[in-house]
Amino acid sequence: MRRIYFNQITIISKIAKKAAQFNFSKSYNLILSEQKNSVGKSSLVKNIFWCLGCEPQFDDKWKALDCRVILNFDVKGEPYQIARHGNKFILNHNGINQVFTSVGGSFSIELMKLFEFNAQLTVRDKDEIQIPPPSYYFLPFYIDQKQSWANAWQSFNNLGQFSDWKKTIISYHTGMIGKDYFDTTKEICAKKIEASAVNKEIERLDTAISVVEEFCSSSNLVIDEGMLNKVEDDLSIQLMSLHLQQEVMFEELASLRSEKAHAESQLIIANHSFIEATNDYEFSETMPEEIECPTCGVLHDNSIVNRFTLLQDKNQAKDVIARISSQLIDITEKINQKSIEFNTLREDIKSLDDKYSPEKNTEITLSSILENVASSSVKRKVEDHRCHKVVRLHNIKNDEQGLIKFRTNASKEKRQLVKQKFQEFFPLYLSKLKAFGVNSSAIKSPENHAKVAASGGAAESTRAMLAYYVSIYKLIELYGEHILCPFIIDTPNQHEQAAKHYDSIISLLLEELPSNAQLFVCGMDDHKLTPLKEIANTIYLDVEHSLLNEESFEILDTQYSSIFE
């Protein structure tokens, strides 16, 4: 059985130290008061949806109570419990808790998966679709006392985060489109994102082309395509070789010059060491065999053996000088050889310059040719790249249009079927509700909801809106792929319907809603409700501004406080 049933709701306010608990029947539920308003009928049903992640319109007095709400419900025969306090949600199934800290994201995904609600909506100003919050699932199942009777699909606040959502949501709820529609929509969004990225690449390439064109226009050199191709062929072979030779040569010359500089610095050090060793040896020969240190008073040996050590240092320094000098000669010869090779390279470059500059004293030089060749080559390559991008963009756009056409054609027959069924239901229900002043011929589709409230007088338009919502509910039962939710009507006796019309409202609900659907009706107690009261679970609320009571607080708070810890 693909239905949701609300079983019990518990509301606790720790601030007011008040609480209440209400049990519901799986068939009909009446929430009534004895000729009193402001007793909490609307607050009771609003808390059902609030606990499930919707944002009904509460007054400031109720918001100040900072309530904790626990709802027990069944989905396809399986028991679930959901609890909410602020933006914290605890979803329990089979004793396992899932905790969420916001309405969007993972909470919406989990709840919509549970309700088999596959609709996705386009995020405002983005090529992106998302699973919407629970409000969009519950919209057709709740007629809010203040907003829905005058404007369908507006039972909750905070519905503006998606652009043009009504057409999509109405189409999905009534079965005109299904999961396959949104699978295709994902592909369309992916194509849009891809097209946007390619567009940016084309814009970047356009900028590059304009820069190259500006550079080309600043040069007076004009080379025809034949010459340009010849130059490119020659340069691609000859200049590449010269470039590689030049790169190797500079690296070798840099290494040799570095080596030479190091050798020269080493030669200076070796010469300095040789001079010092020579001076020390000559000085030691003038001193006695024992020398006293003038600083510390230690006696140092100045025998022939120690003086021989100084002589060895002198000779070693002399050998180092000879070796480094020999290295410098070799390095210098190598540098000279490389310099000759470099001059040869310059001659080769000059010959290329002469080749493409036959007239002397001309401004056309190899450098100018290279600049022109490079800019022209870059421009051609960028333009070729841009052409590929344009072709790719065209293909992406074609794919996108193909997907859109496929999506439209895939849902065409189902749309027609649903609209035909709506045109059966809606006029029939108008007739049963005696709303003869409403022009049903102008309301041919569930998408024409704006025309419903604008038809007939105030009382008639209210009955017309009920006929519209019941038609939508029937379409969801017949064609919707998601699970059917209970139907909640907050005060159907709007604008003080005449007695005979209130009779017709109750008859419509009893006769036309599915027999196994769960129904909630809020209102003043009235003898016209007798047929419904005889078979319904009736909840009476008669204490003004006091849906909650102090007597229930301690028991319920003890029982449920651990859920939120």
C-alpha positions, 0 to 999 in steps of 0.5 A, a space after each residue: 500500500 503506497 501511502 503515508 499515514 500520520 499516527 501521532 503527534 507530540 508537541 513539547 515546549 520547555 519554555 512554557 512547560 506545556 505539552 500535548 499529544 494527539 492520536 490520529 485515525 488512518 481514515 478520517 480526522 476532524 479537528 474542531 472547536 465549539 464556536 471559537 477561533 484561535 484554539 490551535 486547530 491550524 497550529 496542530 496541523 501546521 506542526 505536522 508539516 513543520 516536523 517534516 521540514 516544511 515552513 508553514 506560517 506561524 505567528 510570533 507567539 507560537 514561534 516564541 514557544 520554541 517547540 519540540 515536535 515528534 511525529 509517528 507515521 507509516 510509509 508503505 506499512 513501515 513505522 517511522 518517527 521524526 522529531 524536530 527542534 529548530 533546524 535539527 531533525 532526527 529520523 528513526 526507523 527500526 530503532 536507528 536514528 539519522 540526525 540532520 542539522 538543516 532542511 536542505 541537502 541530505 535531509 531532503 534527499 533522505 525524506 524524498 527518497 522515502 516518499 519516492 518523490 523524484 522531482 528535481 528543480 533548477 536552482 535560480 541563476 544556475 544550470 543545476 538541478 537539485 532535489 527540493 526540500 519537503 515543502 514541494 512534496 507536501 504542497 498539493 496535500 495541504 490547504 492552508 487556511 490563510 493562503 491556499 484558498 486564494 492562491 493554490 500551491 502556496 501553503 508554505 513559506 520559503 519557496 522562492 529558491 527555485 525559479 519557475 518551479 510551479 510548472 515542473 512541480 504541478 506536472 510531476 505531482 499530477 503524473 505528466 512527467 516522471 523520473 525519466 524527465 529529470 534524468 533527461 533534464 540532468 543531461 540538458 544541464 550538463 550540456 548547458 554547463 559544457 556549452 558555457 565552458 566552451 563559450 568562455 574558451 571561444 571568448 578567450 581565443 577571440 581576445 588572443 586573436 585581437 592581440 595578435 592582430 594588433 601586433 601584426 598591424 604595427 608591423 609594415 612587413 608584408 609577406 605573401 603566403 607563398 613566401 611565408 610558407 617557404 620561409 616557414 619550411 626553411 626556418 623549420 629546418 635551418 633555424 631549429 638546428 641553429 637554435 639548438 647549436 646556439 643553446 649548446 654553445 652558450 651552455 658550454 661557453 658558460 661552463 668553460 668561463 666558470 671553470 676558468 674563473 675558478 682556476 684563476 681564483 685558485 691560482 691567486 690562492 696558490 701564489 699567495 701560499 707560495 709567497 707565504 711558504 717562501 717567506 716563512 722558510 727564509 725567516 726560520 733560517 734566521 732564527 735559533 733552533 728554539 723559539 719562544 712564543 711571545 704570547 703564551 711563552 711556549 717553546 717551539 722547535 726550529 730544527 732542520 726537520 721542522 724547517 724542511 716541512 716549510 720547504 715542502 709547503 713551498 714546493 707543493 705550492 709551486 707544483 699547484 701553481 704549475 698545474 693550475 697554470 696548465 689548466 688555464 692554458 687548456 681552458 683558454 684554448 677551448 674558449 677560443 675554439 668555442 668563440 670561433 664556432 660562435 662566430 661561424 654560427 653568427 655567419 650562418 645567421 647572417 647568411 639567412 639574414 642576407 637570404 631574406 634581405 636581398 636589398 641592402 639598407 632595408 628594414 626587412 631583416 631576419 628578425 622582422 621576418 621571424 616576428 611576422 612568421 611567428 605572429 601569423 603562425 600563432 594567429 592561424 593556429 588560434 583561429 584553427 583552434 577557435 574553429 574547432 571550439 565553434 564546431 564543438 559548441 554547435 554540436 553541444 547546442 544541437 545535442 541540447 536541443 535534441 534532448 529538449 525535444 526528446 524530453 518534450 515528446 516523451 511526456 506529450 502523450 502523458 500530458 494529454 492524458 492527464 489534462 483530459 482526466 483533469 477536464 473530467 474531474 474539475 467540472 464534475 466537482 464544480 457541479 457537485 459543489 454548485 459552483 456554477 459561476 466558475 467558468 470551467 472551460 477556461 481552466 483546462 489543465 492543472 497548470 491553470 491554477 491562477 484562474 481558479 481563485 479568480 473565478 466566481 464570487 468569494 464563496 464560489 471561488 473557495 468551492 472552486 479551489 476545493 474542486 481543484 485540490 480534490 482534482 489534483 489529489 485524484 490525479 496524483 492517485 491515478 498517475 503520480 509515481 510518488 507515495 500518496 500523502 494524507 489530505 489536510 484541509 484547514 477550514 473548508 467553510 471559508 466565507 461562511 458557505 451556505 448550509 446547502 453548500 457546506 453539505 456538498 463540500 462534506 459529500 464531495 470529500 466522502 464520495 470522491 477521495 480514495 476510500 483508503 486515504 487519510 483525511 484531516 479537516 479543521 473547522 468549527 463544529 457544525 451539524 453539517 459535519 455529522 456524516 463525517 463525525 459519525 466515522 471520524 476520529 474527532 479532536 476537540 480544541 476549546 481553550 483559546 490560545 492553548 493547544 498545549 497544557 501544563 498537565 501533560 508536560 512532565 510525562 511527555 517531556 520525560 518520555 521524549 526528552 532523550 530523543 533530542 539529547 
